[in-house]
Amino acid sequence: MKYAVPLLMAAPAEETYINLVFTAGLVAKTVAAAIERMVVVRCRLERTALVQGIVRYTTSCPPKSRAWRGMVLVLMAFVFWSLFIPGVILYLRLVEGMPFERHIVFLANTLVPTVCMSLSDCAFAAVLAACVFLAEDVAEDAEREMAGLSGATTLADLDKARAVRALRTRQQRLHDVVLACNQAHGASNLCWLSLVVLESCVFLFFGMAYIRDKLSGHKGRDGSGGAIGLLWGCALIIRFIANCILGQRLCHNHGRISEVLQGLLAVNPCISNDTIKEVRGFFHQVLVQDNRCGVFDLLYFDLKTMTAVIGSFTTFLVILFQFESDVSTPQAKATRHLVTDYTQFLALWRPNRTFWLEEISLR
């Protein structure tokens, strides 16, 4: 009597662990991308109002040529980074010779959700860059106007008062744009932050594990997968750092206005009554405003948030490597061999238990 014994072609534990980590990251990214798409559809009116507010501001207060160049360059850099890196990844997969079916699955599961979220982040980066350079124009105009007021006399100067009032109006409109940006892009930014922490951590873990295996002489992984992991993980972190730098620049420009107003009130209080009222009102307005772009009122894109997110990212990366080392310990390997032997025994015993019982009873 012949018996068919199944062969358990199990992958090594390290490879299985990395595949599980990659699959978990893929599922998390797909869920985040689906939620982000629903948020975009839900907040379409808020985003339309945000664009209208920016257009009205730039129409009534045209930015300087340097501000226009800065906004265009930032947007071009983000769009280029969003399309160039996926293009390189796609090229590496084509060179690898992936089958057509796997190629379609790779596009649908990996590239398309990430590119959609990257383009949504480009829209937020464009608004953030506009706020940064418009705030820089307001800060420079405020410094110039306050420098002109420092030599004023006690005579009434309505022209200076009107100039300060115009600056107050521009600052208030810019603050309204920042608040509208936080409401329109808040939920999308939250999904994007989760993608940055999870996907960049998974891809960098995959790429660093590939480099470690190459240095140790292990041939288990493909080179394009390791290169893709390092490339895309670094790209996500760099984009997040760029957003935080822009947000910190916006806070810096807001602080410049506050400092120049406070310095004028402290050094030269003997200016006209109408002007001093406008300056004091402007200073109070700047103090109560919070010109920071971010996720609603939960967190903002600045150096503090950048430090916290990078710390969380580093912690997750260390945890992934720690679990991989636990899987590779001799005790874990012995346990896996025991489980494999027991599984093979059950696979041989269950289909033929009657025959084995008869053999045992005869003996």
For each residue, the residues with C-beta under 8 A, 3 or more apart:
1: 355
2:
3: 348 351 352
4:
5: 344 347 348
6: 344 347
7:
8: 340 343 344 347
9:
10: 16 340
11: 15 16 19
12: 15 16 220
13: 16 17 327 328 332 333 336
14: 17 18 220 324 327 328
15: 11 12 18 19 220 221
16: 10 11 12 13 19 20
17: 13 14 20 21 323 324 327
18: 14 15 21 22 205 206 209 324
19: 11 15 16 22 23
20: 16 17 23 24
21: 17 18 24 25 202 205 206 320
22: 18 19 25 26 202 206
23: 19 20 26 27
24: 20 21 27 28 202
25: 21 22 28 29 198 199 201 202 203
26: 22 23 29 30 109 110
27: 23 24 30 31
28: 24 25 31 32 194 198 199
29: 25 26 32 33 110 113 114 195 198 199
30: 26 27 33 34 109 113
31: 27 28 34 35
32: 28 29 35 36 113 117 191 194 195 198
33: 29 30 36 37 113 114 116 117 191 195
34: 30 31 37 38 113
35: 31 32 38 39 187 191
36: 32 33 39 40 116 117 120 187 188 191 192
37: 33 34 40 41 116
38: 34 35 41 42
39: 35 36 42 43 187 188 191
40: 36 37 43 44 47 120 188
41: 37 38 44
42: 38 39 187
43: 39 40 46 47 183 184 185 187 188
44: 40 41 47 48
45: 48 49
46: 43 49 50 180 183 184
47: 40 43 44 50 51 123 184 185
48: 44 45 51 52
49: 45 46 52 53 180 184
50: 46 47 53 54 127 177 180 181 184
51: 47 48 54 55
52: 48 49 55 56
53: 49 50 56 57 173 176 177 180
54: 50 51 57 58 127 130 177
55: 51 52 58 59
56: 52 53 59 60 173
57: 53 54 60 61 134 170 173 174 177
58: 54 55 61 62 63 130 134
59: 55 56 62
60: 56 57 173
61: 57 58 134 137 170 173
62: 58 59
63: 58 67 68 71 133 134 137
64: 67 68 137
65: 68 69
66: 69 70 133
67: 63 64 70 71 133 134 136 137
68: 63 64 65 71 72 133
69: 65 66 72 73
70: 66 67 73 74 129 132 133
71: 63 67 68 74 75 126 129 130 133
72: 68 69 75 76
73: 69 70 76 77
74: 70 71 77 78 125 126 129 246
75: 71 72 78 79 122 125 126 129
76: 72 73 79 80
77: 73 74 80 81 242
78: 74 75 81 82 121 122 125 126 239 242
79: 75 76 82 83 119 122
80: 76 77 83 84
81: 77 78 84 85 118 235 238 239
82: 78 79 85 86 115 118 119 121 122
83: 79 80 86 87 115
84: 80 81 87 88
85: 81 82 88 89 231 232 235
86: 82 83 89 90 111 114 115 118
87: 83 84 90 91
88: 84 85 91 92 231
89: 85 86 92 93 111 228 231 232
90: 86 87 93 94 107 111
91: 87 88 94 95
92: 88 89 95 96 224 227 228
93: 89 90 96 98 103 106 224 228
94: 90 91 97 98 103
95: 91 92 224
96: 92 93 222 224
97: 94
98: 93 94 102 103 106
99: 102 103
100: 103 104
101: 104 105
102: 98 99 105 106
103: 93 94 98 99 100 106 107
104: 100 101 107 108
105: 101 102 108 109
106: 93 98 102 103 109 110 111
107: 90 103 104 110 111 112
108: 104 105 112
109: 26 30 105 106 112 113
110: 26 29 106 107 113 114
111: 86 89 90 106 107 114 115
112: 107 108 109 115 116
113: 29 30 32 33 34 109 110 116 117
114: 29 33 86 110 111 117 118 195 199 232
115: 82 83 86 111 112 118 119
116: 33 36 37 112 113 119 120
117: 32 33 36 113 114 120 121 191 192 195
118: 81 82 86 114 115 121 122 239
119: 79 82 115 116 122 123
120: 36 40 116 117 123 124 188 192
121: 78 82 117 118 124 125 188 189 192 239 243
122: 75 78 79 82 118 119 125 126
123: 47 119 120 126 127 185
124: 120 121 127 128 181 185 188 189 192 243 293
125: 74 75 78 121 122 128 129 242 243 246
126: 71 74 75 78 122 123 129 130
127: 50 54 123 124 130 131 177 181 185 293
128: 124 125 131 132 181 243 246 247 250 293 301
129: 70 71 74 75 125 126 132 133 246
130: 54 58 71 126 127 133 134 177
131: 127 128 134 135 174 177 178 181 250 291 293
132: 70 128 129 135 136 246 249 250 253
133: 63 66 67 68 70 71 129 130 136 137
134: 57 58 61 63 67 130 131 137 138 174 177
135: 131 132 138 139 174 250 253 254 291
136: 67 132 133 139 140 249 253
137: 61 63 64 67 133 134 140 141
138: 134 135 141 142 167 170 171 174 253 257
139: 135 136 142 143 253 254 256 257 260
140: 136 137 143 144
141: 137 138 144 145 167 170
142: 138 139 145 146 167 256 257 260 261
143: 139 140 146 147 256 260
144: 140 141 147 148
145: 141 142 148 149 160 163 164 167
146: 142 143 149 150 260 261 263 264 279
147: 143 144 150
148: 144 145 151 152 160
149: 145 146 152 160 164 264 268 271 275 279
150: 146 147 264 267 268
151: 148
152: 148 149 155 157 160 268 271 272 275
153: 270 271 272
154: 270 271 272
155: 152 272
156: 272 273 274
157: 152 160 161 271 272 274 275
158: 161 162 274
159: 162 163
160: 145 148 149 152 157 163 164 271 272 275
161: 157 158 164 165 272 274 275 277 278
162: 158 159 165 166
163: 145 159 160 166 167
164: 145 149 160 161 167 168 275 278 279 282
165: 161 162 168 169 278
166: 162 163 169 170
167: 138 141 142 145 163 164 170 171 282
168: 164 165 171 172 278 281 282 285
169: 165 166 172 173
170: 57 61 138 141 166 167 173 174
171: 138 167 168 174 175 257 282 285 286 289
172: 168 169 175 176 285
173: 53 56 57 60 61 169 170 176 177
174: 57 131 134 135 138 170 171 177 178 291
175: 171 172 178 179 289 291
176: 53 172 173 179 180
177: 50 53 54 57 127 130 131 134 173 174 180 181
178: 131 174 175 181 182 250 291 292 293
179: 175 176 182 183
180: 46 49 50 53 176 177 183 184
181: 50 124 127 128 131 177 178 184 185 293
182: 178 179 185 186 293 294 295 296 297
183: 43 46 179 180 186 296
184: 43 46 47 49 50 180 181
185: 43 47 123 124 127 181 182 188 189 293
186: 182 183 189 190 294 295 296 298
187: 35 36 39 42 43 190 191 295
188: 36 39 40 43 120 121 124 185 191 192
189: 121 124 185 186 192 193 294 295 301
190: 186 187 193 194 295 298
191: 32 33 35 36 39 117 187 188 194 195
192: 36 117 120 121 124 188 189 195 196
193: 189 190 196 197 240 295 309
194: 28 32 190 191 197 198
195: 29 32 33 114 117 191 192 198 199 236
196: 192 193 199 200 236 237 239 240 309 313
197: 193 194 200 201 309 312 313 316
198: 25 28 29 32 194 195 201 202 316
199: 25 28 29 114 195 196 202 203 232 233 236
200: 196 197 203 204 232 233 234 236 237 313
201: 25 197 198 204 205 233 313 316 317 320
202: 21 22 24 25 198 199 205 206 233 320
203: 25 199 200 206 207 228 229 230 232 233 236
204: 200 201 207 208 229 230 233 234 237 317
205: 18 21 201 202 208 209 229 317 320 321
206: 18 21 22 202 203 209 210 225 226 229 233
207: 203 204 210 211 226 227 228 229 230 231 233
208: 204 205 211 212 229 230 321
209: 18 205 206 212 213 221 226 324
210: 206 207 213 214 221 223 225 226 227 229 230
211: 207 208 214 215 226 230
212: 208 209 215 216
213: 209 210 216 217 218 219 220 221
214: 210 211 217 218 226
215: 211 212
216: 212 213
217: 213 214
218: 213 214 221
219: 213
220: 12 14 15 213
221: 15 209 210 213 218 225 226
222: 96 225 226
223: 210 226 227
224: 92 93 95 96 227 228
225: 206 210 221 222 228 229
226: 206 207 209 210 211 214 221 222 223 229 230
227: 92 207 210 223 224 230 231
228: 89 92 93 203 207 224 225 231 232
229: 203 204 205 206 207 208 210 225 226 232 233
230: 203 204 207 208 210 211 226 227 233 234
231: 85 88 89 207 227 228 234 235
232: 85 89 114 199 200 203 228 229 235 236
233: 199 200 201 202 203 204 206 207 229 230 236 237
234: 200 204 230 231 237 238
235: 81 85 231 232 238 239
236: 195 196 199 200 203 232 233 239 240
237: 196 200 204 233 234 240 241 310 313
238: 81 234 235 241 242
239: 78 81 118 121 196 235 236 242 243
240: 193 196 236 237 243 244 306 309
241: 237 238 244 245 306
242: 77 78 125 238 239 245 246
243: 121 124 125 128 239 240 246 247 301
244: 240 241 247 248 301 302 303 305 306
245: 241 242 248 249
246: 74 125 128 129 132 242 243 249 250 301
247: 128 243 244 250 251 292 293 294 300 301 302 305
248: 244 245 251 252 301 302 303
249: 132 136 245 246 252 253
250: 128 131 132 135 178 246 247 253 254 291 292 293
251: 247 248 254 255 291 292 302
252: 248 249 255 256
253: 132 135 136 138 139 249 250 256 257
254: 135 139 250 251 257 258 286 289 291
255: 251 252 258 259
256: 139 142 143 252 253 259 260
257: 138 139 142 171 253 254 260 261 286
258: 254 255 261 262 283 286 287
259: 255 256 262 263
260: 139 142 143 146 256 257 263 264
261: 142 146 257 258 264 265 279 282 283 286
262: 258 259 265 266 283
263: 146 259 260 266 267
264: 146 149 150 260 261 267 268 279
265: 261 262 269 276 279 280 283
266: 262 263 269
267: 150 263 264
268: 149 150 152 264 271
269: 265 266 276
270: 153 154
271: 149 152 153 154 157 160 268 275 276 279
272: 152 153 154 155 156 157 160 161 275 276
273: 156 276 277
274: 156 157 158 161 277 278
275: 149 152 157 160 161 164 271 272 278 279
276: 265 269 271 272 273 279 280
277: 161 273 274 280 281
278: 161 164 165 168 274 275 281 282
279: 146 149 164 261 264 265 271 275 276 282 283
280: 265 276 277 283 284
281: 168 277 278 284 285
282: 164 167 168 171 261 278 279 285 286
283: 258 261 262 265 279 280 286 287
284: 280 281 287 288
285: 168 171 172 281 282 288 289
286: 171 254 257 258 261 282 283 289
287: 258 283 284
288: 284 285
289: 171 175 254 285 286
290:
291: 131 135 174 175 178 250 251 254
292: 178 247 250 251 300 301 302
293: 124 127 128 131 178 181 182 185 247 250 300 301
294: 182 186 189 247 298 299 300 301 302 305
295: 182 186 187 189 190 193 298 299 300
296: 182 183 186
297: 182
298: 186 190 294 295
299: 294 295 305
300: 247 292 293 294 295 304 305
301: 128 189 243 244 246 247 248 292 293 294 305 306
302: 244 247 248 251 292 294 305 306
303: 244 248 306 307
304: 300 307 308
305: 244 247 294 299 300 301 302 308 309
306: 240 241 244 301 302 303 309 310
307: 303 304 310 311
308: 304 305 311 312
309: 193 196 197 240 305 306 312 313
310: 237 306 307 313 314
311: 307 308 314 315
312: 197 308 309 315 316
313: 196 197 200 201 237 309 310 316 317
314: 310 311 317 318
315: 311 312 318 319
316: 197 198 201 312 313 319 320
317: 201 204 205 313 314 320 321
318: 314 315 321 322
319: 315 316 322 323
320: 21 201 202 205 316 317 323 324
321: 205 208 317 318 324 325
322: 318 319 325 326
323: 17 319 320 326 327
324: 14 17 18 209 320 321 327 328
325: 321 322 328 329
326: 322 323 329 332
327: 13 14 17 323 324 332
328: 13 14 324 325 332 333
329: 325 326 332 333
330: 333 334
331: 334 335
332: 13 326 327 328 329 335 336
333: 13 328 329 330 336 337
334: 330 331 337 338
335: 331 332 338 339
336: 13 332 333 339 340
337: 333 334 340 341
338: 334 335 341 342
339: 335 336 342 343
340: 8 10 336 337 343 344
341: 337 338 344 345
342: 338 339 345 346
343: 8 339 340 346 347
344: 5 6 8 340 341 347 348
345: 341 342 348 349
346: 342 343 349 350
347: 5 6 8 343 344 350 351
348: 3 5 344 345 351 352
349: 345 346 352 353 356
350: 346 347 353
351: 3 347 348
352: 3 348 349 355 356
353: 349 350 356 357
354: 357 358
355: 1 352 358 359
356: 349 352 353 359 360
357: 353 354 360 361
358: 354 355 361 362
359: 355 356 362 363
360: 356 357 363
361: 357 358
362: 358 359
363: 359 360
